[in-house]
Structures are given as C-alpha cells and as structure tokens.
C-alpha cells in the first residue's frame, strides 16, 4: 500500500525536476546536447544497475528484477518504451519553455489518467467502473482547476 502511494509521488517529482532542469540546461548548451549527456548517464546507470542485480540472489529480488531467458523473440514492441521516453524528454522541456511547468504537467496528468484507464481496461482487463470513472473525472477537474 505504501509503495502505491509513495512511488508515484517520487516518479512525479523526478519527472518535473528532470524536464525543468533539462529546459534550463538546454537554454545554456542546447536541448540535443543536454539529452545526449542525460542519456549517456542513464546508459551508464542502467549498465551498473543491470550488473549490480546479478550479484544479488534472484529469490531475494522482486519478480520484475529477476533473471529471465533474455530476449528470445525480439519485436518492435521492445523499442516503443525507449521512443516514448525520448519523446517525453525531448518535448516536455520544449513545452515548458512555451507554457510553463504547471500547464505542461497538468496536461500530462490528464493524458496519463485517460490513457492509464484505457490501458488498464484493454491491456490489463481491469474494468472501467463508475467509481473509477468518477474518480478520474474529479482528478482531471482538479488538475484543470490547478492550471487556472
């Protein structure tokens, strides 16, 4: 329960800080160079994380972090998360420069609510109940009010 409340707060915080700092840094060195430096660092951290997890017994790790068979059936689906991440970190600083962080992230929150409910419904078979729809509507209304 704690993770379902705390982790999203961390993710949201990191998202704002990352994109707002990328905007500031890109004003000094350009967005493409900022993204290159950021992603080189992400690559290094990912490699270190990958190898660090290999030193820990699998049974002590959450299932998502455990060793699997590797990529046995590669498809374009494996590239979509990287493309989404690239578009997010490329477009968000650009949007923040034009509209401000609050409006951009309110838009992101609204899009996340809509797309996550569709994802849950179609990809995860979690039904769209009236309560969930009402909660999403209230959250979107609150997000819209916060951007005024």
C-alpha positions as CSV (number, residue, x, y, z in Angstrom):
1,X,0.0,0.0,0.0
2,X,2.8,2.4,0.9
3,X,4.5,1.8,-2.4
4,X,1.3,2.5,-4.4
5,X,1.2,6.0,-2.7
6,X,4.9,6.9,-2.3
7,X,6.4,5.6,-5.6
8,X,4.1,7.6,-7.8
9,X,5.0,10.7,-5.8
10,X,8.7,10.1,-6.4
11,X,8.1,9.4,-10.1
12,X,6.1,12.6,-10.5
13,X,8.7,14.6,-8.6
14,X,11.5,13.2,-10.7
15,X,9.6,13.9,-13.9
16,X,9.1,17.5,-13.1
17,X,12.7,18.0,-11.9
18,X,14.2,16.2,-14.9
19,X,12.3,18.1,-17.5
20,X,12.5,21.5,-15.8
21,X,16.3,21.1,-15.4
22,X,16.6,19.9,-19.0
23,X,14.8,23.1,-20.1
24,X,17.3,25.2,-18.0
25,X,20.3,23.3,-19.2
26,X,19.2,23.3,-22.8
27,X,19.0,27.1,-22.7
28,X,22.8,27.1,-22.0
29,X,24.0,24.2,-24.1
30,X,21.1,23.2,-26.4
31,X,18.5,20.5,-25.9
32,X,20.1,17.9,-28.2
33,X,23.4,18.2,-26.2
34,X,21.5,18.1,-22.9
35,X,19.7,15.0,-24.0
36,X,22.9,13.3,-25.1
37,X,24.6,13.9,-21.8
38,X,21.5,12.8,-19.8
39,X,21.0,9.6,-21.8
40,X,24.7,8.7,-21.7
41,X,24.4,9.0,-17.9
42,X,21.2,6.9,-18.0
43,X,23.0,4.3,-20.1
44,X,25.9,4.1,-17.5
45,X,23.4,3.9,-14.6
46,X,21.4,1.2,-16.4
47,X,24.5,-0.9,-17.1
48,X,25.6,-0.6,-13.4
49,X,22.1,-1.5,-12.2
50,X,22.0,-4.5,-14.5
51,X,25.3,-5.9,-13.3
52,X,24.6,-4.9,-9.6
53,X,21.4,-7.0,-9.7
54,X,23.4,-10.0,-11.0
55,X,25.3,-10.0,-7.7
56,X,22.0,-10.5,-5.7
57,X,20.3,-13.9,-5.4
58,X,17.2,-14.0,-7.7
59,X,14.9,-15.2,-4.9
60,X,15.5,-12.0,-2.9
61,X,14.5,-9.7,-5.8
62,X,11.0,-8.7,-6.8
63,X,9.8,-10.8,-9.8
64,X,10.3,-7.9,-12.2
65,X,14.1,-7.8,-11.5
66,X,14.8,-11.5,-11.6
67,X,16.9,-13.1,-14.4
68,X,14.9,-14.4,-17.3
69,X,15.8,-16.1,-20.6
70,X,16.8,-12.9,-22.3
71,X,15.4,-11.6,-25.5
72,X,14.3,-14.7,-27.4
73,X,11.6,-13.1,-29.6
74,X,12.6,-9.5,-30.3
75,X,10.0,-7.3,-31.8
76,X,9.4,-3.6,-32.3
77,X,7.5,-3.6,-29.0
78,X,10.9,-3.6,-27.3
79,X,11.7,-0.2,-28.8
80,X,8.4,1.6,-28.0
81,X,9.3,2.4,-24.4
82,X,12.6,4.0,-25.5
83,X,10.8,6.0,-28.2
84,X,8.2,7.2,-25.6
85,X,11.0,8.2,-23.2
86,X,12.9,10.0,-25.9
87,X,9.8,11.9,-26.9
88,X,8.9,12.8,-23.3
89,X,12.3,14.2,-22.5
90,X,12.6,16.0,-25.9
91,X,9.1,17.5,-26.0
92,X,8.5,18.3,-22.3
93,X,11.3,20.9,-21.9
94,X,10.2,22.5,-25.2
95,X,6.6,22.7,-24.0
96,X,7.7,24.0,-20.5
97,X,9.5,26.8,-22.3
98,X,6.3,27.9,-24.0
99,X,3.6,27.1,-21.5
100,X,5.3,26.8,-18.1
101,X,5.8,23.6,-16.0
102,X,2.3,23.7,-14.3
103,X,0.3,23.8,-17.5
104,X,2.5,21.2,-19.2
105,X,2.3,18.7,-16.2
106,X,-1.4,19.3,-15.8
107,X,-1.8,18.2,-19.4
108,X,0.5,15.3,-18.8
109,X,-1.6,14.3,-15.7
110,X,-4.8,14.4,-17.7
111,X,-3.4,12.4,-20.5
112,X,-2.0,9.9,-18.0
113,X,-5.4,9.5,-16.4
114,X,-7.1,8.8,-19.7
115,X,-4.5,6.6,-21.2
116,X,-3.9,4.6,-18.0
117,X,-7.6,3.9,-17.7
118,X,-7.7,2.7,-21.3
119,X,-4.6,0.6,-20.7
120,X,-6.0,-0.9,-17.6
121,X,-9.2,-1.7,-19.4
122,X,-7.8,-3.2,-22.6
123,X,-4.3,-4.4,-21.7
124,X,-4.8,-5.5,-18.1
125,X,-8.5,-6.4,-18.2
126,X,-9.3,-4.1,-15.2
127,X,-12.9,-2.9,-15.7
128,X,-13.9,0.7,-16.0
129,X,-16.3,1.0,-13.1
130,X,-18.4,4.0,-12.5
131,X,-16.4,4.7,-9.3
132,X,-13.1,4.7,-11.2
133,X,-14.6,7.0,-13.9
134,X,-15.9,9.4,-11.3
135,X,-12.5,9.4,-9.5
136,X,-10.7,10.1,-12.8
137,X,-13.2,12.9,-13.6
138,X,-12.6,14.5,-10.3
139,X,-8.8,14.2,-10.7
140,X,-9.0,15.8,-14.1
141,X,-11.3,18.6,-12.8
142,X,-8.8,19.2,-10.0
143,X,-5.9,19.2,-12.4
144,X,-7.7,21.6,-14.7
145,X,-8.5,24.0,-11.8
146,X,-4.9,23.9,-10.7
147,X,-3.8,25.2,-14.1
148,X,-6.1,28.3,-14.0
